[in-house]
Amino acid sequence: MTKNPDLSEGYAFTDANDNAILMHRDAHFGGKFDIMIDYYEREGKGSLPEFDLERIRELDQYEKQSGTNLAGMLLLGPEAERVAQAKDAYRKLKELYSERKKDITKTYPCLLADLILSEEEEPEQEMNAIIAEKSAIVSALLNLIHSEDYYDPLFPGYGKSPALAAKCLGIIGDKRAITSLFELIGDGEFFNEDMAIDALKHIGKPAKEFLLTVLHGKPITYDNERAAVALVQFKDDPEVVKACFRMLKELDLKKHTLLATYLILVCEGLQEPSERKQLVDIGNAEKTPSMLKQDIKTIAKLWK
């Protein structure tokens, strides 16, 4: 519960979002509202849409009028500790550059630090430097993907670094990355999921074979659904389309409606008129759930 400061100036600090703004300011902008406001006016890479610029200005105004640091007044112990962890992450990343002069093994960590600290939405130069290292840097990229802290917008990279690492892995094409990329699907962040699926598509045949194996795994679990989600990107591959269509025909549609939805999306790639008719027939069957009927009708319209 947020501590209640003196409200004599007419300011009310009851929204947990105020605490989040203060944490964001202290982690990324040296505790200075002026720097944060300038950054948000320029719509920098780390700007969070849930933070209203006008509210940031109001908090800044209160601090200037009261001479009080709001972070010390409002942030609870765990919040202050999390900010300290984020600031420490910045410190460790910056230390890597001086360490690289003494230790060549710091080269890969420094390349990742460049990626994380870049203020570009699509840091091409930093990504190209990583991709040039090919399979030798895969383990370092996988470590970044597995780091929970770097999914947090409070930490360096504003939570976007793992997705950029996923894109690099896809371009490098090393099959060691397949399982880690697969695990990003359905993690709740669409940006990460899209990057992971694109990376799997880029890896190509080894990823396709892995996804098809998971898709047909028994018993049917959430992993089957995640595999189907990724396979939508392979709907131009006849092998994938036939495998998904075959599974759709054998599936209990009422029991596995969500999985069926993704399989139907893959079936857009059906080419044989007889197979297309079979899909339409499934859509017309009385036992087919209404949601799936609509999905099939949508696919059928795309074929006309």
C-alpha positions, -999 to +999 in steps of 0.1 A: +000+000+000+014+034-010+024+057+019+004+089+021+025+121+018+015+156+029-013+167+005-013+203+015-004+214-020-035+198-034-016+168-049-029+133-044-006+103-048-030+074-048-023+058-081+002+029-082+011+043-117+028+072-099+051+048-082+058+031-115+067+065-131+091+072-102+107+038-105+111+043-143+126+078-137+151+066-112+161+035-131+166+051-165+170+088-161+192+093-131+163+103-109+157+135-129+123+144-142+137+170-167+156+143-185+126+120-184+102+146-197+126+155-226+128+118-235+091+113-235+086+144-256+109+129-281+090+096-278+122+076-271+125+039-275+118+032-238+087+055-235+059+035-220+024+043-233+008+038-199+027+068-186+009+101-193+033+129-200+011+154-183+011+133-151+049+132-153+050+170-155+026+172-125+049+151-104+079+171-115+061+203-105+053+189-070+089+180-065+101+215-075+075+233-053+080+211-023+117+204-025+109+168-018+121+137-036+089+117-043+108+085-046+119+086-010+084+095+001+064+070-020+084+040-030+080+009-009+110-012+001+106-039-027+101-011-053+132+007-042+151-026-042+140-033-078+152+001-089+185-006-073+188-039-092+180-021-125+207+006-118+231-022-109+224-039-143+233-006-160+265-004-140+276-040-149+269-035-186+290-003-187+318-020-168+321-046-196+336-021-219+366-014-197+369-051-189+371-060-226+405-042-229+419-067-205+399-098-213+390-109-249+363-132-235+342-100-228+338-094-265+305-112-269+290-097-237+300-063-250+282-069-283+251-078-263+256-047-242+256-027-274+223-043-284+207-037-250+218-001-246+210+010-281+183+036-283+173+025-318+140+006-322+157-016-348+195-014-339+208-027-373+244-019-367+245-037-333+225-067-347+247-070-377+278-071-355+262-100-335+250-119-365+285-117-380+297-139-351+274-166-362+271-198-341+298-187-317+276-161-301+244-183-298+250-193-262+253-157-252+221-148-270+203-177-254+214-164-220+198-131-228+166-148-238+165-167-206+171-137-184+139-127-167+152-093-157+156-082-193+119-086-200+112-060-174+109-024-189+126-012-157+159-028-168+183-017-195+168-023-229+133-015-216+122-051-219+129-053-256+163-069-257+152-106-256+131-101-287+160-085-306+181-114-295+155-138-309+156-120-342+194-124-343+191-161-335+166-166-364+190-149-388+220-169-376+198-200-380+214-223-354+190-251-344+202-249-308+179-218-304+147-236-315+135-248-280+142-214-264+124-195-292+094-219-289+091-212-252+086-175-259+053-183-277+024-175-255+045-157-229+020-128-228+041-103-248+030-102-284+063-084-294+084-112-280+061-139-295+061-123-330+099-121-330+102-157-318+078-170-345+096-150-372+129-164-360+116-200-361+104-194-397+139-180-406+156-211-391+135-231-416+135-269-419+149-279-384+123-256-368+095-269-390+103-305-381+105-296-344+071-278-345+054-307-364+067-332-338+053-311-309+020-305-328+014-343-330+024-350-294+001-369-271-018-361-250-028-328-264-015-299-242-008-262-244+024-271-263+003-284-292-014-250-294+019-231-293+033-253-321+002-246-342+005-209-336+041-210-350+031-232-379+007-205-392+039-189-405+046-220-425+012-221-443+030-218-476+047-252-470+027-281-484+040-305-458+029-283-430-005-276-445-013-313-451-001-323-416-024-296-400-053-305-422-050-342-413-049-334-376-079-311-379-100-338-395-091-362-366-095-337-338-124-334-313-133-299-324-155-292-293-128-303-269-099-286-287-115-255-302-085-232-298-061-256-313-085-261-342-086-224-348-048-223-355-050-254-376-077-238-398-055-207-403-027-230-416-053-246-439-055-214-459-026-229-477-046-258-491-044-260-529-062-292-539-099-284-547-110-317-531-092-307-498-107-273-499-141-288-503-135-311-473-126-281-452-158-263-462-178-294-454-163-294-419-174-258-416-209-268-426-212-298-403-237-294-375-213-306-348-187-280-357-186-251-331-199-218-344-166-200-339-148-225-361-176-223-388-169-186-391-132-191-393-136-216-421-160-193-440-134-166-438-107-189-452-130-200-480-136-164-490-099-159-494-098-187-520-123-170-543 
